Amino acid sequence: MTLVVQKYGGTSVADLERIRHVAGRVARDVRAGERVCVVLSAMAGETNKLVGWVDGLDPANYDPAEYDVVVSSGEQVTVGLLAIALQSIGVPARSFTGWQAGVATDGAHGKARITGIDKAPILAALEAGKVAVVAGFQGLAPGDRLATLGRGGSDTSAVALAAAIGADRCDIFTDVDGVYTSDPRIVTKARKLDRITYEEMLELASQGAKVLQTRSVALAMAHKVKVQVLSSFSDEPGTLVVDEDDIVEQQVVSGIAYSRDEARLTVLGVRDRPGIAAAVFGPLAAAGINVDMIVQSVSRDGVNANMTFTVTRSDLKRAQAVLAEHQATIGFGEILVDDDVSKVSVVGVGMRSHAGIAHTMFQTLADKGINIQAISTSEIKVSVLIDEAYTELALRALHTAYGLDGS
C-alpha cells in the first residue's frame, strides 16, 4: 500500500462545502488502497483574524507563547471538522494537534523550527486503518508550550511528517494546479512544469514564487521527500519536485520569478576601509533584518564610497532606524531609500553547464529600456533589481527570450 501525506491549504478548507470536498478526495484515495495522513491549514483568512485579535489587545508587547496559543487554534478547528466529515462517509479518521502528532520544536515562538517527530502516534493510527488528520503549522516547544512555525508552516509540517513516517510522496494541494514557468496571471504563455528539481524550486520560492514555502522545499531536499504540487479543485496532474537525477534532460532555464516585497537603501559616504561592511550589516543582523542584494561602489578618492542593499519592505523602517542609531559608529553621510523596486530572477540548473545566461537577461532588459539597479547570482540563479513599474514587462520579455513560451 502506498503511504501518502496530503496537505491542504486554507482555500481548500475555507468552508464546510470545501471540507466535504476534501473528505471525498481523501476517501477516494483510501478506497483505492492508499494509506493517507492529511495535514491541514486553518480556514482561509482565519489566521489573519486571530492575529488581529492579538494585535487588538497588545500590538507591541504581547507574550509570544500566548500568541501561539491563539493563532494555532485555527488548525485545530479544521482537523476536527475533516475527521468528522470523513467519519460521516464511512472512512475511519482521527484528528491530531501538532503535539499529539509528536511534533517537537525549539522555543522560537511564532517562527519555531521542528527539532524532531515521534512518528509512533501517526503510524499507530494508520496501522489501525484510520486516516490521520494532523494540524499543520504547530508543535510542542520546550516547557510543554504550543509553538507555531511561521506563515506557510503547514507545508513544512507536511514534508517533515512525510520524512518521519517514510511516506512515498507528499502531495501539496493548493489553489493552483502546479508550478509554472512564471506567474500565469502576468505571463499568459507560462507553462506548467511536469517536474522541477529541489534546487530550482528552492530558488523560485526564495525569489518570490508563492507555490511552496521555502523551508518546506529545503526540508524535502535534505530528506529526499518526493513532493507533488497540485490543485484540490481539479484532477489534473500536478508538478513533481524531485532530485536532479530524476529528470532526464534539464531545461537551461526553468522559470522566471519576481518579488515586489523589496526596498532599496543606499548608505552614502561610508569610509572605504576594512571592516566597513561588517560595521553596516552587523547591527542589521543583530536586529533580525535580512539583507539581500548588496552593491558597494568603488571609491574614487580612496576615502569614501556608497553602499546599496535591499531588505523586505516590512523591514525598511526598522532598517533605517537601526542605521540611524549606529550612524556615529559606522560613519556615513545620509541614507537614501526607494521602495518602488522589484526583484526579477531567472532560475535553472542548466545554468551550470551553459554560458551566456546572464548576458541574455541583461540584453533583453536593455532592449526594453529597463535599467538594472543591482545584481545578485548563485550557481543556478541570476536576480536583478529594477523599477517596479517594469516588472510585468520584464517577466514577459525574459520568458520569451529563454524560450519558455507555451503555444
Secondary structure, DSSP 8 states (H G I E B T S, - for coil): --EEEEEE-GGGGSSHHHHHHHHHHHHHHHHTT-EEEEEE---TTHHHHHHHHHHHH-TTT--HHHHHHHHTHHHHHHHHHHHHHHHHTT--EEEE-TTTTTEEE-S-TTS--EEEE--HHHHHHHHTT-EEEEE-SEEEETTTEEEE--TTHHHHHHHHHHHHHT-SEEEEEESSSS-BSS-TTT-TT--B-SEEEHHHHHHHHHTT--SS-HHHHHHHHHHT--EEEEETT-----EEEE-GGG-SS--S--EEEEEEEEEEEEEEEEE-STTHHHHHHHHHHHTT-----EEE---SSSSEEEEEEEE-GGGHHHHHHHHHHTHHHH--S-EEEEEEEEEEEEE-GGGGG-S-HHHHHHHHHHHTT----EEEEETTEEEEEEEGGGHHHHHHHHHHHTT----
